[in-house]
């Protein structure tokens, strides 16, 4: 092989090796879609608010459960979290959620789907409903995300709203995707938040200088003034990144696939269970809150849509009418609109009936991710916000990087050797 061709080949080989070694990489750390029940991927910790049946619990002012596909709001896989207050509480807050311990390196990212149905006009402006709690330490020194007076906000850190002005009300009675990026920089943690892909918050957490994400919980946790309302959560994902993010325009891409959200709800892609269409828009399909046209439409999950690749093609459950509602065109690819749903003589399919197809979950369901096999710590007292979880080892590309650097060095040496030979030849000609 001519030397010039060899040098060119070695340079291409080195570039091929070096590119994946230094490109941004996302590593799956932990996932739950509540498919394996309770405790599942969470700690077997119950302060008395867990209700296997979903019924209120005597002596408690709140409850949480895991609902199955008989609940019309289950859009990914076959289960979801549901938490709610059941009456006045003598405690300072309502607590109804599972918890998890993690040890996720920086930068860490969390994405989850959430749905809140609550009447803020029935409570004072100071009342709040929690979405997520994060800690970079084992002592639950935390920063949180919640909705107060219809606006999404953060607490226990310095934060700024950086989204579209003026800040809109947080969407109620709709599935919403929240994504949080956490970069641990010594005594300060940089926090960036996206809502349905739109960058809305930037903050700095300085109360603890922990270097990994260690404690998290999601679900109904609220001020004491709430006596009714409900929160659903699903498709909770946690992953780490190989390098920091510098451009926060777009939310980080999930290695699990990004569930769709927004006004029309959404569904997971086809595959394990419920993978043959249907399951589109939720609260606005078939009229206001699934009320128009009755609840016996043929557009239920897994009945509409001609594509088995997504559950977003058809009209949502309880969609309008019984004659033709729910007949829809193909569900389409991930993160695309599904069919629009046919109108019906007894009620139109309504805005949002198509929903959005699932966002690339290859299994279609929300099966447990890499929950690992570590030993969970002992359950804490009922007063603690504590939990258990685990993670996979982060990807180690150091050997690949050294190999790439070695190839680059070899190519450079070959090139220098070729130049020296050419110069010697030129000098020989001049001397002759």
C-alpha positions as CSV (number, residue, x, y, z in Angstrom):
1,X,0.0,0.0,0.0
2,X,1.5,3.5,-0.9
3,X,2.5,5.4,2.1
4,X,0.2,8.3,1.4
5,X,-2.8,6.0,1.2
6,X,-1.6,4.3,4.4
7,X,-1.5,7.6,6.2
8,X,-4.9,8.5,4.9
9,X,-6.3,5.2,6.1
10,X,-4.7,5.5,9.5
11,X,-6.2,9.0,9.9
12,X,-9.7,7.8,9.0
13,X,-9.3,4.8,11.4
14,X,-8.2,7.1,14.2
15,X,-11.1,9.5,13.6
16,X,-13.6,6.6,13.6
17,X,-12.2,5.4,17.0
18,X,-12.0,8.9,18.5
19,X,-15.5,10.1,17.7
20,X,-17.5,7.8,19.9
21,X,-15.0,8.1,22.7
22,X,-15.4,11.8,23.0
23,X,-19.0,12.3,21.9
24,X,-21.7,13.0,24.5
25,X,-23.0,9.7,25.8
26,X,-26.2,9.0,27.9
27,X,-26.1,6.1,30.3
28,X,-29.3,4.5,31.6
29,X,-29.3,4.6,35.4
30,X,-32.9,3.9,36.7
31,X,-36.4,3.7,35.3
32,X,-39.9,3.0,36.6
33,X,-43.3,2.9,34.9
34,X,-44.8,1.1,38.0
35,X,-45.2,-2.0,35.9
36,X,-43.9,-4.3,38.6
37,X,-46.1,-3.1,41.4
38,X,-45.0,-1.9,44.8
39,X,-42.3,-1.8,45.9
40,X,-41.0,-2.7,42.4
41,X,-38.1,-0.4,41.7
42,X,-38.7,1.7,44.8
43,X,-37.9,1.1,48.5
44,X,-40.3,-1.1,50.4
45,X,-41.2,1.8,52.6
46,X,-44.7,2.6,53.6
47,X,-45.7,5.4,56.0
48,X,-49.3,4.1,55.9
49,X,-50.4,6.0,52.8
50,X,-49.9,3.0,50.4
51,X,-53.3,1.6,49.3
52,X,-53.1,-1.6,47.2
53,X,-56.8,-1.3,46.4
54,X,-56.8,2.4,45.8
55,X,-59.4,3.1,48.5
56,X,-58.9,5.7,51.2
57,X,-57.1,4.5,54.4
58,X,-58.7,4.9,57.8
59,X,-56.8,7.3,59.9
60,X,-54.9,8.8,57.0
61,X,-55.7,12.0,55.1
62,X,-54.0,10.8,51.9
63,X,-53.3,7.7,49.8
64,X,-51.4,6.5,46.8
65,X,-51.8,3.4,44.7
66,X,-50.8,1.9,41.3
67,X,-53.6,1.8,38.8
68,X,-53.9,-0.5,35.8
69,X,-55.2,-0.1,32.3
70,X,-58.8,0.1,33.5
71,X,-58.0,3.7,34.4
72,X,-58.4,5.8,31.3
73,X,-55.3,7.9,32.2
74,X,-52.9,5.0,31.9
75,X,-51.1,5.8,28.6
76,X,-47.7,4.0,28.8
77,X,-47.6,0.3,29.5
78,X,-50.3,-1.1,31.8
79,X,-49.8,0.9,35.1
80,X,-49.2,4.3,36.6
81,X,-48.9,6.0,39.9
82,X,-51.9,7.8,41.4
83,X,-51.8,9.9,44.6
84,X,-54.5,12.0,46.3
85,X,-55.6,13.6,49.6
86,X,-58.7,12.2,51.2
87,X,-59.6,14.9,53.7
88,X,-58.2,17.4,56.2
89,X,-54.9,16.6,57.9
90,X,-53.6,17.4,61.3
91,X,-50.0,17.2,59.9
92,X,-48.3,20.1,58.2
93,X,-48.3,18.4,54.8
94,X,-49.9,15.5,52.9
95,X,-47.4,12.7,52.0
96,X,-48.4,10.0,49.6
97,X,-45.6,8.7,47.5
98,X,-42.9,6.1,47.0
99,X,-39.2,7.0,47.4
100,X,-35.9,5.9,46.0
101,X,-32.2,6.0,46.8
102,X,-29.8,6.5,43.9
103,X,-26.1,7.2,43.3
104,X,-26.1,8.8,39.8
105,X,-23.0,10.7,38.7
106,X,-22.9,14.2,37.4
107,X,-24.4,15.4,35.1
108,X,-27.7,13.6,35.9
109,X,-31.0,14.0,34.2
110,X,-34.5,13.0,35.3
111,X,-37.6,13.0,33.0
112,X,-41.1,12.0,34.0
113,X,-44.7,12.3,32.9
114,X,-47.2,14.0,35.3
115,X,-50.9,14.8,35.3
116,X,-52.6,17.0,37.9
117,X,-56.3,17.5,38.4
118,X,-56.9,20.0,41.2
119,X,-59.1,23.1,41.7
120,X,-56.8,25.9,42.8
121,X,-59.8,28.3,43.2
122,X,-60.9,26.2,46.2
123,X,-57.7,26.8,48.2
124,X,-55.6,29.9,49.2
125,X,-52.9,31.1,46.9
126,X,-50.2,29.7,49.2
127,X,-51.3,26.1,48.8
128,X,-49.0,23.9,46.6
129,X,-48.8,20.5,45.0
130,X,-45.4,18.9,44.6
131,X,-44.0,17.3,41.5
132,X,-40.5,16.2,42.3
133,X,-37.9,16.3,45.1
134,X,-34.1,16.0,44.6
135,X,-31.2,15.6,46.9
136,X,-27.4,15.3,46.4
137,X,-26.9,13.9,49.9
138,X,-28.2,11.1,52.1
139,X,-29.8,13.5,54.6
140,X,-32.6,14.8,52.4
141,X,-31.3,18.4,52.1
142,X,-33.4,19.0,49.0
143,X,-34.6,21.2,46.3
144,X,-38.2,20.7,44.9
145,X,-40.5,21.5,42.1
146,X,-44.2,22.2,42.7
147,X,-47.3,24.1,41.5
148,X,-48.6,27.0,43.6
149,X,-51.5,29.3,42.6
150,X,-51.5,27.5,39.2
151,X,-47.9,28.4,38.4
152,X,-44.9,26.0,38.3
153,X,-42.1,27.0,40.7
154,X,-39.1,25.6,42.5
155,X,-38.1,25.8,46.2
156,X,-35.0,25.6,48.4
157,X,-32.6,27.0,45.7
158,X,-32.0,30.2,43.8
159,X,-34.0,29.9,40.6
160,X,-35.2,32.0,37.7
161,X,-38.0,31.5,35.2
162,X,-36.5,31.7,31.7
163,X,-39.4,30.4,29.7
164,X,-41.8,32.3,27.4
165,X,-43.2,35.5,29.0
166,X,-45.5,35.9,30.7
167,X,-45.3,32.6,32.5
168,X,-48.4,30.6,31.7
169,X,-50.4,28.6,34.2
170,X,-49.2,25.0,34.6
171,X,-51.4,22.7,32.5
172,X,-54.1,20.9,34.5
173,X,-55.9,17.7,33.5
174,X,-53.2,17.0,30.8
175,X,-50.1,14.8,30.7
176,X,-47.0,17.0,30.9
177,X,-43.4,15.9,30.5
178,X,-40.9,17.4,33.0
179,X,-37.1,17.1,32.5
180,X,-34.5,18.2,35.1
181,X,-30.8,18.5,34.4
182,X,-28.5,18.5,37.4
183,X,-24.8,19.4,37.2
184,X,-22.9,19.1,40.5
185,X,-20.1,21.7,40.6
186,X,-18.6,21.4,44.1
187,X,-20.6,23.7,46.4
188,X,-23.2,24.5,43.7
189,X,-25.5,22.4,41.7
190,X,-26.7,23.8,38.4
191,X,-30.3,22.9,37.7
192,X,-32.1,23.3,34.4
193,X,-35.8,22.4,33.8
194,X,-37.8,21.8,30.6
195,X,-41.6,21.5,30.4
196,X,-42.7,19.5,27.3
197,X,-39.4,20.3,25.7
198,X,-39.4,24.1,26.5
199,X,-36.6,25.5,28.7
200,X,-38.4,27.2,31.6
201,X,-36.2,27.2,34.8
202,X,-32.5,27.7,35.7
203,X,-31.4,27.5,39.3
204,X,-28.4,26.9,41.7
205,X,-28.6,24.7,44.7
206,X,-26.0,25.5,47.3
207,X,-27.3,23.9,50.5
208,X,-25.1,20.8,50.1
209,X,-22.0,20.1,48.0
210,X,-22.8,16.4,47.3
211,X,-21.4,15.3,43.9
212,X,-24.1,12.7,42.9
213,X,-27.8,12.5,42.7
214,X,-28.8,10.4,45.8
215,X,-32.4,10.9,46.9
216,X,-35.5,11.4,44.7
217,X,-39.2,11.1,45.0
218,X,-42.2,12.1,42.9
219,X,-45.9,12.0,43.6
220,X,-48.5,13.7,45.7
221,X,-46.8,15.7,48.4
222,X,-48.7,18.9,49.2
223,X,-49.5,21.6,51.7
224,X,-52.1,20.7,54.3
225,X,-54.9,22.8,52.9
226,X,-55.7,20.3,50.1
227,X,-58.6,17.9,50.8
228,X,-59.2,16.7,47.2
229,X,-57.3,16.4,43.9
230,X,-55.2,13.8,42.2
231,X,-51.8,13.4,40.7
232,X,-50.7,10.7,38.2
233,X,-47.0,9.9,37.4
234,X,-45.5,7.6,34.8
235,X,-42.5,6.9,32.7
236,X,-39.9,8.1,35.3
237,X,-36.4,8.0,33.8
238,X,-33.0,8.8,35.3
239,X,-29.8,8.9,33.3
240,X,-26.3,10.3,33.4
241,X,-24.3,12.1,30.8
242,X,-20.6,11.8,29.9
243,X,-20.1,15.5,29.7
244,X,-21.7,18.8,30.8
245,X,-24.3,20.5,28.6
246,X,-23.6,24.1,27.6
247,X,-26.7,24.8,25.3
248,X,-30.0,24.5,27.2
249,X,-32.2,25.3,24.3
250,X,-33.4,21.7,23.9
251,X,-34.0,19.2,26.6
252,X,-31.5,16.3,26.8
253,X,-32.4,13.3,24.7
254,X,-33.4,10.3,26.7
255,X,-31.7,7.0,26.1
256,X,-34.9,5.3,27.0
257,X,-37.0,7.2,24.4
258,X,-39.0,10.3,25.1
259,X,-42.6,9.9,25.9
260,X,-45.0,12.3,24.3
261,X,-46.9,14.8,26.4
262,X,-48.7,18.1,26.0
263,X,-52.4,18.7,25.5
264,X,-53.3,15.4,23.9
265,X,-51.7,13.0,26.3
266,X,-49.7,10.3,24.6
267,X,-48.9,6.6,24.4
268,X,-45.9,4.3,24.3
269,X,-44.8,2.7,21.2
270,X,-46.1,-0.8,20.2
271,X,-44.7,-3.9,21.7
272,X,-45.4,-5.4,25.1
273,X,-49.1,-5.1,25.6
274,X,-51.5,-2.5,24.2
275,X,-49.3,-2.0,21.2
276,X,-51.9,-1.9,18.4
277,X,-53.2,1.6,18.3
278,X,-55.6,3.6,20.4
279,X,-54.7,5.4,23.6
280,X,-54.5,8.9,22.1
281,X,-55.7,12.1,23.7
282,X,-57.0,11.9,27.2
283,X,-58.7,14.7,28.9
284,X,-59.8,16.6,25.8
285,X,-60.7,13.6,23.6
286,X,-64.4,13.3,23.0
287,X,-65.2,16.7,24.4
288,X,-64.5,18.2,27.8
289,X,-63.0,15.7,30.1
290,X,-64.1,12.6,28.2
291,X,-67.8,13.5,28.8
292,X,-69.2,14.2,25.3
293,X,-70.9,11.3,23.6
294,X,-70.7,8.9,26.4
295,X,-68.0,6.4,27.5
296,X,-68.7,3.4,25.2
297,X,-66.9,4.6,22.1
298,X,-64.9,2.1,20.0
299,X,-61.9,4.3,20.1
300,X,-60.4,2.8,23.3
301,X,-56.8,1.9,23.6
302,X,-55.6,-0.9,21.4
303,X,-58.6,-0.7,19.1
304,X,-58.0,2.2,16.7
305,X,-55.1,3.1,14.4
306,X,-53.7,0.9,11.8
307,X,-50.1,1.0,12.9
308,X,-48.8,-1.4,15.6
309,X,-45.8,0.9,16.1
310,X,-47.6,3.4,18.4
311,X,-50.6,3.7,20.6
312,X,-51.2,7.3,19.6
313,X,-53.1,6.8,16.4
314,X,-56.7,6.4,17.6
315,X,-59.2,8.3,19.6
316,X,-58.8,8.3,23.4
317,X,-60.8,6.1,25.8
318,X,-64.3,7.3,26.5
319,X,-64.2,9.2,23.3
320,X,-67.3,10.7,21.8
321,X,-70.0,8.6,20.3
322,X,-70.5,4.9,19.7
323,X,-71.0,4.9,15.9
324,X,-67.8,6.0,14.3
325,X,-65.7,7.7,17.0
326,X,-62.3,6.1,17.4
327,X,-61.8,5.1,13.8
328,X,-58.5,6.7,12.9
329,X,-55.7,6.7,10.5
330,X,-52.3,5.2,11.2
331,X,-50.7,6.1,14.5
332,X,-47.5,7.2,12.7
333,X,-44.0,7.4,13.9
334,X,-42.9,8.4,17.4
335,X,-43.6,11.9,18.5
336,X,-45.9,12.6,15.5
337,X,-49.6,13.2,15.5
338,X,-51.7,10.1,15.0
339,X,-55.0,10.0,13.1
340,X,-57.5,12.6,13.8
341,X,-60.4,10.3,14.6
342,X,-63.6,10.3,12.7
343,X,-66.6,12.4,13.8
344,X,-69.6,10.6,15.1
345,X,-73.3,11.1,14.8
346,X,-73.7,10.9,18.6
347,X,-70.7,13.2,19.4
348,X,-67.6,14.4,17.7
349,X,-64.2,13.0,18.5
350,X,-63.1,16.3,19.8
351,X,-59.8,18.2,20.0
352,X,-56.9,16.0,21.1
353,X,-58.6,12.7,20.2
354,X,-55.6,11.7,18.1
355,X,-53.2,12.3,20.9
356,X,-49.6,11.9,20.2
357,X,-47.9,8.6,19.5
358,X,-45.4,7.3,21.9
359,X,-41.9,8.7,22.0
360,X,-39.7,5.8,21.0
361,X,-40.0,3.4,23.9
362,X,-38.9,0.3,22.1
363,X,-40.8,-2.0,24.4
364,X,-44.0,-0.1,24.4
365,X,-44.4,-0.5,28.1
366,X,-42.7,1.1,31.0
367,X,-40.9,-2.0,32.3
368,X,-38.4,-1.5,35.0
369,X,-35.1,-0.2,33.8
370,X,-31.8,-1.1,35.6
371,X,-32.9,-1.3,39.1
372,X,-29.8,-3.3,40.0
373,X,-29.3,-5.7,42.8
374,X,-27.9,-3.8,45.6
375,X,-29.1,-4.3,49.1
376,X,-31.7,-1.7,50.2
377,X,-31.1,0.1,53.5
378,X,-33.4,-0.4,56.4
379,X,-36.8,1.3,56.1
380,X,-36.7,4.7,57.8
381,X,-39.2,6.0,60.3
382,X,-42.5,7.3,59.1
383,X,-41.3,10.9,59.5
384,X,-38.5,10.6,57.0
385,X,-38.4,11.2,53.3
386,X,-36.3,8.2,52.5
387,X,-36.1,5.4,50.0
388,X,-34.0,3.0,48.1
389,X,-32.8,2.4,44.5
390,X,-29.7,1.5,42.6
391,X,-28.0,2.1,39.3
392,X,-25.9,0.6,36.6
393,X,-22.2,1.3,36.4
394,X,-21.4,4.3,34.2
395,X,-19.9,3.7,30.7
396,X,-16.1,3.6,30.7
397,X,-14.6,4.7,27.4
398,X,-11.1,5.3,28.7
399,X,-9.5,2.3,26.9
400,X,-11.2,3.3,23.6
401,X,-9.9,6.8,24.0
402,X,-6.3,5.7,24.5
403,X,-6.6,3.4,21.5
404,X,-7.8,6.4,19.4
405,X,-5.0,8.6,20.6
406,X,-2.5,5.8,19.8
407,X,-3.8,5.5,16.3
408,X,-3.6,9.3,15.8
409,X,0.1,9.2,17.0
410,X,0.9,6.4,14.6
411,X,-0.6,8.3,11.7
412,X,1.3,11.4,12.6
413,X,4.6,9.5,12.8
414,X,4.0,7.9,9.4
415,X,3.3,11.3,7.8
416,X,6.5,12.8,9.3
417,X,8.5,9.9,8.0
418,X,7.1,10.4,4.5
419,X,8.1,14.1,4.5
420,X,11.6,13.3,5.7
421,X,12.0,10.8,2.8
422,X,10.8,13.4,0.3
423,X,13.2,16.0,1.5
424,X,16.2,13.6,1.4
425,X,15.2,12.7,-2.2
426,X,15.0,16.4,-3.2
427,X,18.4,17.1,-1.7
428,X,19.9,14.1,-3.5
429,X,18.6,15.5,-6.8
430,X,20.1,18.9,-6.2
431,X,23.5,17.5,-5.2
432,X,23.6,15.4,-8.4
